[in-house]
Amino acid sequence: MSETLSSVLPREVEQEITRLLHAVCDANLRLATAESCTGGLLASLLTDVQGCGHAFDRSFVAYTGAAKREMLGVSAATLERYGAVSRAVAIEMAEGALKNSDADVAFAVTGFAGPGGDCDEEGLVHFACARKGRDTVHEEAHFGPAGRGQVRLECVGRMVTMLREMLK
């Protein structure tokens, strides 16, 4: 799969991503991602599988609130009321990625990979998946103080699971 990430990814994760992308290709769909705490990792993994490049449209790495507003259309009111790491923001990110791309399915992630600030729960992550013609789904995870790298890897597994469910 990836020449740069294979050494750190568990083999089963690579296999799941490959199966997922083949399913996306078989369904003739295109994906987009909107990432905050993963910083583009998900997009990188989705573009690593040879022969499946046509399944991926684009990625939005929106780390700041301003980037979330400008690139994805997340409302300032939502950010102010709920905070960047919230169900509402994850949903608006996924729906914004879908709206601002040629994708059929968009996945979003926002969280505190760690360490967080005084009021931030380290390992708290919100995921959302939007598909044209369907309701957007949300999941919340509490990975705990596992460290930035481990939280990001956990996000990959959650992404694969949510996208696979959205393909059904």
N, C-alpha and C positions, 0 to 999 in steps of 0.2 A: 504494500500500500504506500505509505509515506516514507520517503528516504530520510526525512528529518525527524519524524515523530514515532516511527515504528519501535525504536529502542525504548521508549517510555510508555507506550500504550500497551495495555494488556491485549494479548492476541485475540481474545474473544470480543473485545471492543472493536478492533479492526474488522473482524469477520461480520459483526453486526452492522457496522457502517456500510460495508460492501453489499450485504444482503439488502439493506434499506435502499441504497442507491439503485440497485438493480430493480427493486420493486417500483421505485419512482419512475425509472426509465420504462418499465413494462406498462405502467399506467399512463405514460406519456404526459407526466406532470413536470413542473419546474418548481424549485425551492428558492427561498430567500431566507436570510437570517438577520436578526436585529440583536446585536450583542453588546452587553455592557461589561459585566464582571469576567467574561471569558475572553474579551479583547480580540476576537477574531479567530479563536481556536476552532470553533465549530465550522466556520466557513473554510478554514484551512483543511480540516479533515474531510469535508464534503467535496473538496476539489482534488483530493489525493488519489481517488480511485480512477484508474485509467479506463477509458471507454464510457465513462458516465458523466463527462463534463457538460453535456447538454441538459442534464437534470438540474443544474444549478444556475440560477439567474444572477443573483448578487447578494452582497452582505452590507449591512450598515453597522459599523462599530461606533456606537454612540455612548461614550463613557460619561460625559458631563450632561447636566440638565439641559444646557443650551443645545448640545448636539442632539439630544432626544427631541427637543422642540423643533429644531431646524430641519433635521433629516427625516424624522418620522412623524412629525405633527403631534407629538405628545403635548397636551395642553399645559400651560403654565399653572392653571388652577389645579389640575390633577397633581402635578409635581409638588405644589405648595401644600395642598391638603393632605396627600397620602405619603409623600416622600418618594424618592427615586427608586427605592427598593420596596415595591408594593405590587399587589395584585392589579390594581388599576393601571399602573404604569406599564407593567408587563403586557397587559392586554392591548393598551394603546400602541405599544411598540410593535407587537405582532401585526395588528391591523394596519398600522402605518407602513410597515414593510411590505405588506400585501398590496396596499394602495399605490405605493411608490415604486413598484417593480412590475415585471411581467411574469411573476411567479403565480402559481396556483395555491401554494401552501407556504406559509411563513412561520418561522419559529423565533421566539424572543426569550431572552434571559437577562435578568437584572438581579444583582445580589451583593452581599458583602463576603467576598472570598476570604478576607482576613488580612491582617487584623483590622477590626472596625474601630470606629470612634467610641467614645464613652457610652453613647446610647445605641450603638449598632450591635446587633446580634451577629457575631462572627459565624459564617456558614449559612446564614439565612439567604435563600435564593427563591425568586419567583420566576416561573416559566409560563409562557403562553404560546398557543399554536392556533393559527387562523388558516382557514381554507375557504376559498370562494364557495358561496352557497351554503355554508355551515356556520354554526355558532362557534365562537372562539372558546377554546378550553384553557383552563388555568390549573396549575399545580404549584404548591408551596413545599419547599424542602428545608429541613434544618439539619445541615451536615455537621454542625458544631465546629470547634476550633481545630479542624483537620489540617489547616495550612492552605495557602493559595493554590498550589499545584494540585493537591488532592481534591479540593472543592471544584476546581475546573474540570478535572477528570470525572467527578461525579456528575457534573452538569452534562457532559458528553453522553453518559449512559441514560440520563433522563431525557435528553433530546431524542435519542434514538427511539426510546420507548414511546414518547409522545407522537413523534412523526409516524411511526409504524401504526399507531392507533388511528391517526388522522387519515391514513391511506385506506382504511377499511370502508 
